[in-house]
Amino acid sequence: MVEAVPARGNVLGSLIPARYILALLGSIGMAIIYGLKVNLSVAMVAMLNHTALAQASHDAFNGTTSISPADDSCKGDDSHEAVEDGPFTWSEPLQGTILSCYFWGYFISQIPGARIAELLSAKWVMFFSVAINVVCTLLTPISAEWHYVAVIAMRVGEGIGGGVTFPAMHVMIASWAPPNERSVISAIIYAGTALGTVISMLMAGQLAANWGWESVFYVMGFLSVVWMVLWVWLVQDSPTKQGLISQEERDLITSALGSSGEDGHHPEKKQPVPWKRVFSSTAFLAILVAHTCSNWGWYMLLIELPFYMKQVLGFNIKENALATAIPFLTMWLFSMAISKCLDTLRSRSMITTTTARKIATLFASVVPMFALLALCYIGCQRGVAVALMGIAITSIGGMFCGFLSNHIDIAPNYAGTLIAITNTAATIPGIIVPVFVGQITHGNQTISAWRVIFYVTIVLYIIEIVFYLIFGSGEEQPWNRGGDVKKLTETDDPEGVPLRQKASPTSYTSENQ
């Protein structure tokens, strides 16, 4: 049993609850990771020599068909301005490779990072995640001037750092968030991905247009160092280790989480992962399918939206950054609103945790699905297209208090590992999407080409909706108790009824809320 750290610094702890300091800094950390992830999507618009690439694409296209790409695009729009040319002539497939290689590193780091976070320290895993991203971001301009292979190496390094962020933060949330505040704290932290996206896109557009594409990486990289100092100073792995916290808050969190074992969550007791039971759990598989399918749409909008705005709708870089970024701000606001609403309904016993997760996930899938369907048929109506994309991106904010929070509901002891597994699978779309889009649009930057991309995304959303509605659950699973599972499930029926239904009513009062 680890002794509690004396509550020094109670002035700060009494002014701002320590769990919300964690949530705020966690949100900023996620914002940094996502900001440094997407800045290349915007900066690349300024880095490429569009005149040379357009001529090469036109020559390649005319070699296979008599139809001109311009016949099915919006580039004749009066609001379209001259193309800004940069130094690089990277083809569409190479652009896709450069953007997707981030996810090569992201793919391999998650499960090892999750176990390190669970067994050693989630705080330091998150710190090194940002540190790696900062270093690789600052080296990107030099790497680009040298060779595109060096840029790929930097992006893989950023992906390795970025891959451990969700597992690390899930471990932190499981140790810090009282169950009846879990949706709100999760939404605050993970909505940082949207906030980082909007800030990065706006900053990148302005920096690239006014001070050159190199400034995108230097300015954003150096600003991120401030967060690293604050994170080391203000955050610890759990309330029992935190000095900057009031005793009242520490008692509130530890009693709500049942740190003595009443809740099934043992912050200081490390258990082996029951792999067989995890992969035979329909509740877990529902999250896995939802996460993977949803991420296809998420990454398609996150990474490829600037190129759709440029190639099809004819936006220049400043318009592109603004039109692309604003929906991520509304997404951040929407995620805050829906998480608070659902937590309030849960606390009043008006809905169950399962219902709350499914409602949020439906918002994050049904709305963008119909928005993309409409986008296939509106042609060159730029205003309508921007509105539809804004609605789609905004509604995706429901995922933060939907399936992304669901890992902690079903198994708080293994929350980091579970999200590492699902996020590893969900990384595959991140690898495929840029390459897929690059191949589809190579020499064919048209509405028809993008319509194919949107249809594929719609089909995956349908799969997510059906599977998660049928099998999703917000109930703690028996295998969450690891090595103690046999002793604690002797009275379970053959169907594996969750332990909360067998235990005394007082054991799960806080989480049922």
C-alpha positions in Angstrom: 0.0 0.0 0.0 1.5 3.3 -1.1 1.3 6.1 1.5 -0.4 9.3 0.4 1.9 12.2 -0.2 1.2 15.1 2.2 -1.1 17.6 0.6 1.4 20.4 0.2 0.5 23.3 -2.1 -3.1 23.2 -0.9 -3.7 26.8 -2.0 -3.6 25.7 -5.6 -5.5 22.5 -4.8 -8.3 24.4 -3.1 -8.6 27.0 -5.9 -8.7 24.5 -8.8 -9.5 20.8 -8.2 -6.4 18.8 -9.0 -8.4 16.4 -11.3 -9.4 19.4 -13.4 -5.8 20.7 -13.6 -5.0 17.2 -14.9 -7.9 17.4 -17.4 -6.8 20.8 -18.6 -3.1 19.9 -19.0 -4.1 16.6 -20.5 -6.3 18.4 -23.0 -3.5 20.8 -23.9 -1.1 17.8 -24.3 -3.5 16.1 -26.7 -3.9 19.4 -28.5 -0.1 19.6 -29.0 0.0 16.0 -30.3 -2.8 16.5 -32.7 -1.6 20.0 -33.7 1.8 18.6 -34.6 0.2 15.7 -36.4 -2.0 17.8 -38.7 0.2 20.8 -39.3 1.9 19.0 -42.1 -1.4 18.6 -43.9 -1.8 22.4 -44.0 1.9 23.2 -44.5 2.2 20.8 -47.4 -0.3 22.9 -49.4 2.4 25.7 -49.2 5.3 23.3 -49.6 4.3 21.8 -52.9 4.9 23.2 -56.4 1.3 23.0 -57.6 2.0 24.3 -61.1 4.5 21.6 -61.8 2.3 18.9 -60.2 -0.8 20.1 -62.1 1.1 19.8 -65.4 2.4 16.4 -64.5 -1.0 15.2 -63.5 -2.6 16.7 -66.7 0.0 14.9 -68.8 -0.5 11.6 -67.0 -4.3 12.0 -67.2 -4.4 12.8 -70.9 -2.3 9.7 -71.5 -5.2 7.5 -70.4 -8.4 9.3 -71.2 -9.7 12.2 -73.3 -11.6 13.8 -70.4 -10.0 16.7 -68.7 -9.9 16.8 -64.9 -11.1 20.3 -65.0 -14.4 19.1 -66.4 -15.4 17.7 -63.0 -13.9 20.3 -60.6 -14.8 23.6 -59.1 -11.6 25.5 -60.0 -13.4 27.8 -62.3 -15.1 29.4 -59.3 -14.6 33.2 -59.3 -13.4 33.2 -55.7 -10.4 31.0 -56.5 -7.1 32.8 -56.4 -3.7 32.0 -57.9 -2.0 28.9 -56.7 0.8 29.3 -54.2 3.9 27.3 -55.3 6.5 25.8 -52.9 9.8 24.0 -53.6 8.7 20.4 -53.6 7.3 18.3 -56.5 6.0 15.4 -54.4 3.4 13.4 -56.4 0.0 12.6 -54.9 1.0 9.0 -54.0 4.2 10.3 -52.3 2.1 12.9 -50.5 -0.1 10.1 -49.3 2.9 8.1 -48.1 4.4 11.0 -46.2 1.1 11.7 -44.5 0.4 8.0 -43.7 3.8 7.1 -42.4 3.0 8.9 -39.1 0.7 5.9 -38.4 3.5 3.4 -38.9 5.1 4.6 -35.7 1.7 5.1 -34.1 0.8 1.5 -34.9 3.8 -0.1 -33.2 4.0 2.0 -30.0 0.6 1.7 -28.4 0.5 -1.6 -26.7 4.0 -1.4 -25.3 3.3 2.2 -24.2 0.1 1.2 -22.5 1.7 -1.5 -20.4 4.5 0.9 -19.4 1.9 3.4 -18.4 -0.1 0.8 -16.4 2.9 -0.8 -14.7 5.3 2.2 -14.3 4.1 5.8 -15.0 1.4 7.2 -17.3 2.7 10.7 -16.5 6.1 10.1 -17.9 4.8 8.2 -20.9 2.8 11.2 -21.8 5.7 13.5 -21.2 8.0 11.6 -23.5 5.3 11.4 -26.1 5.2 15.2 -26.4 9.0 15.5 -26.2 9.5 13.1 -29.1 7.0 15.1 -31.2 8.6 18.4 -30.4 12.1 17.2 -31.4 10.8 15.6 -34.7 8.7 18.7 -35.5 11.7 21.1 -35.1 13.8 18.8 -37.4 11.2 18.6 -40.2 12.2 21.7 -42.2 15.8 20.5 -42.3 14.7 17.0 -43.2 12.5 18.2 -46.0 15.3 20.2 -47.6 17.5 17.1 -47.5 15.2 14.4 -48.8 11.6 13.2 -48.4 12.9 10.0 -46.8 14.1 12.1 -43.9 10.6 13.7 -43.6 9.2 10.1 -43.4 11.6 9.3 -40.6 10.5 12.4 -38.6 6.9 11.5 -39.1 7.4 7.9 -38.0 9.1 9.3 -34.9 6.2 11.6 -34.2 3.9 8.6 -34.7 5.8 6.6 -32.1 5.3 9.4 -29.6 1.7 10.1 -30.6 0.7 6.4 -30.3 1.1 6.2 -26.6 -1.0 9.3 -25.8 -4.5 7.7 -25.6 -3.3 4.7 -23.5 -1.4 7.0 -21.1 -4.4 9.4 -20.7 -6.8 6.5 -20.3 -4.7 5.2 -17.4 -4.6 8.7 -15.9 -8.4 9.0 -16.2 -9.0 5.6 -14.6 -6.9 6.7 -11.6 -8.3 10.3 -11.3 -11.9 10.6 -12.5 -14.8 9.7 -10.2 -17.2 7.5 -12.2 -19.9 10.2 -12.3 -17.5 12.7 -13.8 -15.8 10.3 -16.2 -17.6 11.5 -19.3 -16.8 15.2 -18.6 -13.2 14.6 -17.7 -12.7 12.3 -20.7 -14.3 14.8 -23.0 -12.2 17.7 -21.7 -9.0 15.8 -22.2 -9.8 14.2 -25.6 -11.5 17.3 -27.0 -8.0 18.7 -26.9 -7.5 16.8 -30.1 -10.1 19.0 -31.8 -8.8 22.2 -30.1 -5.3 21.3 -31.2 -6.5 20.7 -34.7 -8.3 24.0 -35.0 -5.4 26.0 -33.5 -2.8 24.2 -35.6 -4.7 24.7 -38.9 -5.3 28.4 -38.2 -1.7 28.9 -37.1 -0.3 26.8 -39.9 -2.2 28.7 -42.6 -1.2 32.1 -41.3 2.4 31.2 -40.6 2.9 29.5 -44.0 1.2 32.4 -45.9 3.1 35.2 -44.1 6.5 33.7 -42.9 7.0 30.6 -45.0 6.2 27.0 -44.5 9.3 26.4 -42.3 7.8 28.7 -39.6 4.9 26.3 -39.1 7.2 23.7 -37.6 9.6 26.0 -35.7 6.9 28.2 -33.9 4.6 25.3 -33.0 7.5 23.1 -31.8 9.0 25.7 -29.5 5.6 26.7 -28.0 5.0 23.0 -27.0 8.0 23.1 -24.6 6.1 25.3 -22.1 3.5 22.5 -21.6 6.3 20.0 -20.8 7.5 22.1 -17.9 3.9 22.5 -16.5 3.2 18.8 -16.9 6.2 17.8 -14.8 5.4 20.3 -12.1 1.7 20.0 -11.7 0.7 16.4 -12.5 1.2 13.0 -10.8 0.1 9.5 -11.7 -2.7 9.3 -9.0 -4.3 11.3 -6.2 -2.3 9.4 -3.6 0.9 10.6 -5.2 -0.2 14.2 -5.8 1.1 17.0 -3.6 -0.9 19.8 -5.1 -4.3 18.6 -4.0 -6.6 19.2 -1.0 -7.2 16.3 1.4 -11.0 16.6 0.7 -10.5 16.1 -3.0 -8.1 13.2 -2.5 -10.6 11.5 -0.2 -13.4 12.2 -2.7 -11.6 10.6 -5.6 -10.2 7.6 -3.7 -13.6 6.7 -2.1 -15.4 7.1 -5.4 -13.0 4.9 -7.2 -12.9 2.4 -4.3 -9.1 2.4 -4.1 -9.3 -0.3 -1.4 -10.7 -2.6 -4.0 -14.5 -2.1 -3.4 -14.9 -0.8 -7.0 -12.7 -3.5 -8.6 -10.1 -0.9 -9.5 -6.8 -1.3 -7.8 -4.5 1.7 -8.6 -1.5 0.2 -6.9 -2.1 -3.5 -7.7 -0.8 -4.7 -11.0 -2.6 -7.6 -12.7 -1.7 -9.5 -15.9 -4.0 -8.9 -18.8 -6.6 -11.7 -19.3 -6.1 -11.7 -23.1 -8.4 -14.6 -23.9 -11.3 -13.1 -22.0 -10.7 -9.7 -23.5 -10.9 -10.9 -27.0 -14.0 -13.1 -26.4 -15.9 -10.1 -24.8 -18.6 -8.7 -27.1 -18.5 -5.5 -25.2 -14.8 -5.0 -26.0 -15.3 -6.2 -29.6 -18.0 -3.6 -30.1 -15.6 -0.8 -29.1 -13.0 -2.3 -31.4 -15.3 -2.2 -34.4 -16.7 1.2 -33.6 -13.2 2.7 -33.1 -11.8 1.3 -36.3 -14.7 2.2 -38.5 -15.1 5.7 -36.9 -11.4 6.4 -37.4 -11.6 6.0 -41.1 -14.0 8.9 -41.3 -12.1 10.8 -38.6 -8.7 10.5 -40.4 -10.3 11.2 -43.8 -11.6 14.5 -42.5 -8.6 15.3 -40.3 -5.9 14.6 -42.9 -7.5 14.9 -46.3 -9.9 17.7 -45.8 -7.3 20.5 -46.7 -6.7 18.6 -50.0 -10.4 18.4 -50.8 -10.8 22.1 -50.1 -7.8 22.8 -52.4 -8.3 20.3 -55.2 -12.1 20.4 -55.6 -13.4 23.5 -54.0 -10.5 25.8 -55.1 -9.7 27.4 -51.7 -6.4 29.2 -51.4 -4.2 28.4 -48.3 -5.7 31.1 -46.0 -9.3 30.2 -46.9 -8.4 26.6 -46.7 -7.0 26.9 -43.1 -10.0 28.9 -41.9 -12.7 26.8 -43.5 -11.0 23.6 -42.4 -10.3 24.7 -38.8 -13.5 26.3 -37.6 -15.5 23.0 -37.5 -12.9 21.6 -35.1 -13.7 24.5 -32.8 -17.4 23.7 -32.9 -16.5 20.0 -32.4 -14.7 20.9 -29.2 -17.7 22.9 -27.9 -20.2 20.2 -28.9 -18.2 17.5 -27.1 -18.2 19.5 -23.9 -22.0 20.0 -24.2 -23.0 16.5 -25.0 -20.7 15.0 -22.3 -22.1 17.2 -19.6 -25.7 16.5 -20.7 -25.1 12.7 -20.7 -23.4 12.8 -17.3 -26.2 14.8 -15.9 -28.8 12.3 -17.2 -26.7 9.4 -15.8 -26.4 11.0 -12.4 -30.2 11.4 -12.2 -30.6 7.7 -13.2 -32.5 8.8 -16.3 -30.2 6.8 -18.6 -27.7 4.0 -18.1 -24.0 4.2 -18.9 -24.6 1.9 -21.9 -27.3 4.2 -23.3 -25.1 7.2 -22.8 -22.2 5.7 -24.7 -24.5 4.6 -27.6 -26.2 8.0 -27.9 -22.8 9.8 -28.1 -21.5 7.2 -30.6 -24.6 7.6 -32.8 -24.0 11.3 -33.0 -20.4 10.7 -34.0 -21.4 8.3 -36.8 -24.9 8.9 -38.1 -24.6 12.7 -38.6 -21.3 12.6 -40.6 -22.6 9.7 -42.6 -25.5 11.7 -43.9 -23.4 14.8 -44.4 -21.0 12.9 -46.6 -23.9 11.4 -48.5 -25.2 14.9 -49.2 -21.7 16.1 -50.1 -21.6 13.6 -53.0 -24.5 15.4 -54.8 -24.1 19.1 -54.2 -21.4 19.7 -56.9 -19.6 23.0 -56.7 -21.7 24.7 -54.1 -18.9 25.8 -51.9 -21.0 27.3 -49.1 -23.1 24.2 -48.8 -20.1 22.0 -48.9 -18.4 23.9 -46.1 -21.5 23.8 -44.0 -21.9 20.0 -44.5 -18.3 19.4 -43.6 -18.7 21.6 -40.5 -21.7 19.6 -39.3 -19.9 16.3 -39.9 -16.8 17.3 -38.0 -18.8 18.9 -35.2 -20.8 15.8 -34.5 -17.8 13.5 -34.4 -17.1 15.2 -31.0 -19.6 12.6 -29.6 -16.9 9.9 -29.8 -15.0 11.4 -26.9 -17.7 10.5 -24.4 -18.9 7.6 -26.6 -16.8 4.6 -27.5 -13.6 6.3 -26.5 -14.7 6.5 -22.8 -16.2 3.0 -23.0 -12.9 1.2 -22.3 -12.8 2.7 -18.8 -16.4 1.6 -18.1 -15.9 -2.1 -18.9 -12.4 -2.5 -17.4 -10.8 0.4 -15.5 -7.9 -1.8 -14.5 -6.9 -2.4 -18.1 -8.1 0.9 -19.6 -4.7 1.7 -21.1 -4.2 -1.7 -22.7 -7.7 -1.8 -24.1 -7.5 1.5 -25.8 -4.1 0.6 -27.1 -5.5 -2.5 -28.7 -8.5 -0.7 -30.3 -6.4 2.3 -31.3 -3.8 0.1 -32.9 -6.5 -1.5 -35.0 -8.0 2.0 -35.6 -4.6 3.2 -36.8 -4.9 1.0 -39.9 -7.3 3.5 -41.5 -4.8 6.3 -40.7 -2.2 4.4 -42.8 -4.6 3.4 -45.6 -6.6 6.7 -46.0 -3.9 9.0 -47.3 -2.6 6.3 -49.6 -6.1 5.4 -50.8 -7.0 9.1 -51.4 -3.6 9.7 -53.1 -4.2 6.8 -55.5 -7.9 7.7 -56.2 -7.1 11.4 -56.9 -3.8 10.9 -58.8 -4.3 12.7 -62.1 -8.0 12.8 -61.3 -8.6 15.6 -58.7 -12.3 15.7 -59.3 -15.7 15.5 -57.6 -16.2 12.0 -59.0 -13.0 10.8 -57.5 -13.9 12.2 -54.1 -17.4 10.7 -54.3 -15.8 7.2 -54.3 -13.9 8.2 -51.2 -17.0 9.4 -49.5 -19.0 6.2 -50.4 -16.4 4.0 -48.8 -16.5 6.1 -45.6 -20.3 5.8 -45.5 -20.3 2.0 -45.7 -17.9 1.9 -42.8 -20.1 4.2 -40.7 -23.0 1.8 -41.3 -21.0 -1.2 -40.1 -20.0 0.8 -36.9 -23.6 1.8 -36.2 -25.1 -1.6 -36.5 -22.4 -3.5 -34.5 -22.1 -1.0 -31.7 -25.9 -0.6 -31.2 -26.2 -4.4 -30.9 -23.2 -5.3 -28.8 -22.0 -2.1 -27.0 -22.1 -2.1 -23.2 -21.2 0.3 -20.4 -21.2 -2.3 -17.7 -18.0 -3.5 -15.9 -16.9 -6.9 -17.2 -16.0 -9.8 -14.9 -12.5 -10.1 -16.3 -11.6 -6.6 -15.1 -10.7 -8.2 -11.7 -7.8 -10.1 -13.3 -6.4 -12.7 -11.0 -9.3 -12.5 -8.6 -11.9 -13.3 -11.2 -12.5 -16.9 -10.3 -13.1 -16.1 -6.6 -15.4 -13.2 -7.4 -17.4 -14.9 -10.2 -18.4 -18.1 -8.5 -22.1 -17.1 -8.6 -22.1 -15.8 -12.2 -24.4 -17.5 -14.6 -23.0 -19.2 -17.7 -23.8 -16.1 -19.8 -21.2 -14.1 -17.8 -23.6 -11.6 -16.1 -21.5 -8.6 -15.0 -20.3 -8.7 -11.4 -22.2 -5.5 -10.4 -25.4 -7.5 -10.8 -24.2 -10.2 -8.4 -22.6 -7.9 -5.8 -24.1 -5.9 -3.0 -26.0 -2.8 -4.3 -23.7 -0.4 -2.5 -20.6 -1.6 -4.3 -21.3 0.2 -7.6 -23.5 3.0 -6.5 -21.2 5.7 -7.8 -20.5 4.0 -11.2 -24.2 3.3 -11.8 -24.7 7.0 -11.7 
